[in-house]
Amino acid sequence: MANLRTMLEGLRDRTSPNGAGDPAKLRVVGQDPLPKGAVYGPSMVTLTGGTLDGWDLGGRGLLIKGSVSLSNILSRGVSAAGRTWPIEITVAGDVEWAEGIEFTGTFGTEAKPSAVINARQSGSGAGFRAGRLRRLRRSRFEGFPADHLKLLGVPDGGTLIEECYFGPQWASVGSKTHADVFTTVSALGRIHIRHCLVDWTDKGRPAGLNNIFRVVRNTGTTVPLDHVRIEENLCYFGLSQSFPIQVASGGRTGFNGPVEFIGNWIGAKLTPAGSRHYWHPSSSGLVARWSGNTDADTGAAIAAPPGAATS
């Protein structure tokens, strides 16, 4: 476990590989010809299919409308202008593989996007459809006043997020930003998050940070929330206004689970009296398994939510 924690800490300074690599080695949108299936405009690169490998998007976002693979993609100083999500996967979109994706916001006080990566959805019940993100690996995101990922899962194979760095977000004083790292809007098939580093502390960022793991469907929804496994991640927290973990069913059908937290290092919500808290009270009875989770700062074992198996 000591070697694993060292690897996870290395995601911050890239001693553990992540991100798009050397910018000087990337082709530049607007200067070099894009491959078939890709077109660009002032604020977005639109992909209808194929592979995009080794590109600097020049502050543009990505709009994904077909089956694609992505690797070594950089976009710095991405603003909210001209888009709702810096990376948008339409209902027809299918990201088979994404590795080395690196997006940074402006660290400013701009109008916020609702999420850095968002999969669109439509329909309900048996007719529910959603954009698909199958695997995200060795990527990094920071500097947006927004959620990092709104996850839906994929019916045939699920979603895997691994070896990624989710760094500082930014919101202005008085902001109504409600920024979570991972929001599971649904969990079709399975969502597996492992071996990631999250910095969700408030150093220099005065407002707007909320949960790290938010396993909560949108209000009133009945879309399925199936298997969610959160495993061996290193998460720094240290906020006073929220909890690092919240699990809630909303009292609706389709919250199937299981929801599992295994072998994570998790920072605490700190109260003025100095007590440490990790999961929102709504999580009681909804976490199926809680095993080997410890405080990221003290190393103390974290007690399981009521109803969770601890083996």
C-alpha positions in Angstrom: 0.0 0.0 0.0 2.9 2.4 0.6 4.1 1.9 -2.9 0.6 2.6 -4.2 0.3 5.8 -2.2 3.6 7.0 -3.6 2.3 6.3 -7.1 -0.9 8.2 -6.4 1.0 11.2 -5.0 3.1 11.2 -8.1 0.0 12.0 -10.2 0.2 15.5 -9.0 3.7 16.3 -10.3 3.6 13.8 -13.1 6.3 11.5 -11.7 3.5 9.0 -12.3 2.5 9.5 -15.9 -0.6 11.4 -16.7 -1.7 14.3 -19.0 -1.0 15.0 -22.6 2.8 15.0 -22.5 5.2 17.5 -24.0 3.1 20.3 -25.6 5.9 20.9 -28.1 5.3 17.5 -29.6 1.6 18.0 -30.2 -0.1 19.2 -33.4 -2.1 22.4 -33.1 -5.7 22.8 -34.1 -6.0 25.7 -36.6 -2.4 25.1 -37.8 -2.3 21.4 -38.7 -4.9 19.5 -40.7 -7.3 17.5 -38.5 -7.9 13.8 -39.3 -11.1 12.5 -41.0 -14.1 12.8 -38.8 -12.9 16.0 -37.0 -13.8 19.6 -37.7 -13.1 22.7 -35.6 -14.7 26.1 -34.9 -13.9 29.0 -32.6 -14.8 27.2 -29.4 -15.1 23.5 -30.2 -13.6 20.5 -32.0 -16.4 18.2 -33.2 -15.7 14.5 -33.7 -18.0 12.2 -35.6 -15.7 9.2 -35.5 -12.2 7.9 -35.6 -9.1 8.6 -33.5 -7.7 11.9 -32.3 -4.1 11.5 -31.0 -1.6 14.1 -30.1 -3.3 17.5 -30.4 -3.3 20.9 -28.7 -6.9 22.2 -29.0 -5.9 25.7 -28.2 -8.5 26.3 -25.4 -11.3 24.6 -27.4 -13.7 22.0 -26.1 -14.6 18.6 -27.5 -18.1 17.6 -28.9 -18.3 13.9 -29.5 -21.0 12.6 -31.8 -19.8 9.1 -32.8 -17.5 6.3 -31.8 -14.0 7.7 -31.0 -10.7 7.0 -29.3 -8.7 9.9 -27.8 -5.1 10.1 -26.6 -2.7 12.9 -25.7 -5.1 15.8 -26.0 -4.3 19.2 -24.4 -6.5 22.2 -24.0 -5.4 25.0 -21.7 -7.3 28.1 -20.5 -10.6 26.6 -21.5 -13.4 29.0 -20.7 -17.2 28.5 -20.5 -17.8 30.8 -23.4 -19.7 29.1 -26.3 -20.4 25.8 -24.5 -22.1 24.2 -21.5 -19.5 21.4 -21.1 -15.8 21.6 -22.1 -16.1 17.9 -23.1 -19.6 16.8 -24.2 -20.6 13.3 -25.3 -23.9 13.3 -27.1 -26.4 10.4 -26.9 -24.8 9.1 -30.1 -21.3 9.5 -28.8 -19.2 6.6 -27.7 -15.7 7.2 -26.2 -14.1 3.7 -26.5 -10.8 4.8 -25.0 -9.4 8.1 -23.6 -5.9 8.4 -22.3 -3.7 11.4 -21.7 -6.5 14.0 -21.7 -5.5 17.3 -20.1 -7.9 20.1 -19.7 -7.4 23.2 -17.5 -9.8 26.1 -16.9 -8.9 29.7 -16.5 -8.8 29.6 -12.6 -11.0 32.7 -12.9 -14.4 34.1 -12.0 -16.2 33.3 -15.3 -19.6 31.9 -15.9 -19.3 28.2 -14.9 -19.9 25.1 -17.1 -22.0 22.5 -15.3 -19.3 19.8 -15.7 -16.0 19.4 -17.4 -17.1 16.0 -18.9 -20.8 15.4 -19.4 -22.6 12.6 -21.2 -25.9 13.7 -22.6 -29.0 11.6 -21.9 -32.6 11.1 -23.2 -35.6 9.0 -22.5 -36.6 7.1 -19.4 -37.1 3.5 -18.3 -36.4 1.0 -21.0 -35.9 3.8 -23.5 -33.2 5.6 -21.5 -30.1 6.3 -23.7 -26.9 8.1 -22.8 -23.5 9.1 -24.2 -20.9 6.5 -23.4 -17.5 7.0 -21.7 -16.0 3.5 -21.4 -12.4 4.2 -20.2 -10.6 7.3 -19.0 -7.0 6.7 -18.0 -4.0 8.8 -17.0 -5.7 12.1 -17.5 -5.8 15.4 -15.6 -8.3 18.2 -15.0 -8.1 21.4 -12.9 -9.1 25.0 -12.7 -12.9 24.8 -13.5 -15.7 26.1 -11.3 -17.7 23.0 -11.9 -18.1 19.2 -11.4 -15.3 17.2 -13.0 -17.3 14.2 -14.3 -21.0 13.5 -14.6 -21.0 9.7 -15.0 -23.7 7.5 -16.5 -22.0 4.2 -17.0 -22.3 2.0 -20.1 -24.7 -1.0 -20.3 -22.3 -3.2 -22.2 -19.1 -3.1 -20.2 -19.4 -0.2 -17.8 -17.1 2.8 -17.2 -13.6 2.6 -15.8 -11.8 5.7 -14.5 -8.1 5.1 -13.4 -4.8 6.8 -12.7 -6.2 10.3 -13.2 -5.4 13.6 -11.4 -8.3 15.8 -10.4 -6.8 19.0 -9.2 -7.8 22.4 -7.8 -11.1 23.9 -8.9 -11.9 27.6 -8.7 -14.9 29.6 -7.8 -15.4 33.3 -6.8 -16.5 34.6 -3.4 -20.3 34.4 -3.2 -20.4 31.8 -6.1 -23.3 29.4 -6.2 -21.1 26.8 -7.7 -21.8 23.3 -6.4 -18.7 21.4 -7.6 -18.4 17.7 -7.1 -15.6 15.5 -8.5 -17.6 12.5 -9.5 -21.4 12.7 -9.8 -23.1 9.4 -10.8 -26.2 10.6 -12.5 -26.8 6.9 -13.2 -24.7 3.8 -13.2 -25.6 1.7 -16.2 -23.7 -1.6 -16.0 -20.9 -0.6 -13.7 -18.8 2.4 -12.7 -15.3 1.7 -11.4 -13.1 4.5 -10.1 -9.6 3.4 -9.0 -6.1 4.7 -8.4 -6.9 8.4 -8.8 -5.6 11.4 -6.9 -8.1 14.1 -5.9 -7.2 17.5 -4.4 -10.5 18.9 -3.1 -9.0 21.3 -0.5 -9.9 25.0 -0.3 -6.4 26.4 -0.6 -6.8 29.7 -2.4 -10.2 28.7 -3.7 -12.8 30.4 -1.5 -16.1 29.0 -2.5 -18.2 26.3 -4.2 -16.6 22.9 -3.5 -18.9 20.1 -2.5 -18.5 16.2 -2.5 -15.7 14.2 -4.0 -17.9 11.1 -4.5 -21.6 12.0 -5.1 -23.6 8.8 -5.8 -26.9 10.7 -6.1 -29.2 10.6 -9.1 -30.9 13.8 -10.3 -34.0 14.8 -8.5 -37.0 12.8 -9.5 -35.2 10.4 -11.8 -35.7 6.6 -11.9 -32.9 5.7 -14.2 -30.9 2.7 -13.0 -28.0 3.1 -10.6 -26.2 -0.2 -10.6 -22.8 -1.3 -9.4 -20.4 1.6 -8.2 -17.0 0.5 -7.0 -14.6 3.2 -5.6 -11.2 1.6 -4.9 -7.8 2.7 -3.8 -8.0 6.4 -4.5 -6.2 9.1 -2.6 -8.5 12.0 -1.8 -7.6 15.2 0.0 -10.5 17.2 1.4 -10.4 19.3 4.5 -13.5 21.4 3.9 -16.0 22.5 6.5 -19.1 23.1 4.4 -19.7 19.6 3.0 -18.8 15.8 3.2 -16.3 14.0 0.9 -18.9 11.2 0.3 -22.7 11.4 -0.2 -24.8 8.4 -1.3 -28.6 9.0 -1.7 -31.4 7.1 -3.5 -33.8 10.0 -3.6 -36.5 7.5 -2.6 -37.0 6.4 -6.1 -37.0 2.9 -7.8 -33.9 1.8 -9.7 -31.3 2.4 -7.1 -29.9 -1.1 -7.3 -26.3 -1.0 -6.3 -24.1 -2.3 -4.8 -22.1 0.8 -3.9 -18.6 -0.2 -2.6 -15.7 1.8 -1.0 -12.6 -0.3 -0.8 -9.1 0.7 0.3 -9.3 4.5 -0.2 -7.5 7.3 1.6 -10.1 10.0 2.2 -9.7 13.4 3.8 -12.3 14.5 6.4 -14.9 17.2 6.8 -13.5 19.4 9.6 -15.9 21.0 12.1 -15.0 24.0 14.3 -14.8 21.7 17.2 -12.2 19.6 15.5 -14.3 16.5 14.8 -13.8 14.6 11.5 -16.6 13.3 9.3 -16.5 11.5 6.0 -19.9 10.5 4.7 -23.2 12.4 4.6 -26.0 10.9 6.9 -28.0 10.1 3.8 -25.4 7.4 3.0 -26.7 5.2 5.9 -28.1 1.9 4.5 -27.0 2.5 0.9 -23.3 1.6 1.0 -23.1 -2.2 0.6 -19.4 -2.7 1.3 -16.9 -0.5 3.2 -13.4 -2.1 3.7 -10.0 -0.7 4.4 -10.7 3.0 4.1 -8.5 5.3 6.1 -8.1 9.0 6.8 -5.8 10.6 4.2 -4.2 12.8 6.8 -4.1 10.8 10.0 -4.0 7.2 8.8 -6.9 6.3 11.2 -9.4 3.7 10.0 -12.7 5.3 9.0 -15.9 3.8 10.5 -18.4 2.4 8.0 -21.8 3.9 7.4 -24.6 2.0 9.1 -25.6 -1.1 7.2 -22.4 -1.6 5.2 -20.5 -4.9 5.3 -16.9 -4.4 6.4 -15.2 -7.6 5.1 
